[in-house]
Amino acid sequence: MKTYSKSDLERIAENALNAACESMQNEIGVKTGDYAGIHFTGEIEAHIYAIFEQYLRNEISFMDTN
């Protein structure tokens, strides 16, 4: 079983947020991620990362029980 550090989880969460934004931007024809960089800063970013990190922790725990 691999152990994930807080920085690992933050990196994975950041990659997930970037992928989600890119997917939505592609669907609506956004050419740059400038607004996403503004929107997902501060409290919103911290909240989303916390949600993703909790999901990751739960997913890892679930994997370990199966």
DAVENCOR-V203502 format. One record per backbone hydrogen bond with DSSP energy under -1.0 kcal/mol. NH is the residue of the N-H (numbers start at 1). CO is the residue of the C=O. If there is no record, write none. Layout:
# DAVENCOR-V203502
NH&CO  NH&CO
This chain:
# DAVENCOR-V203502
9&5  10&6  11&7  12&8  13&9  14&10  15&11  16&12  17&13  18&14  19&15  20&16  21&17  22&18  23&19  24&20  25&21  26&22  27&23  28&24  30&25  37&33  38&34  39&35  40&36  41&39  46&42  47&43  48&44  49&45  50&46  51&47  52&48  53&49  54&50  55&51  56&52  57&53  58&54  59&55  60&56  61&57  62&58  63&59  64&60  66&63
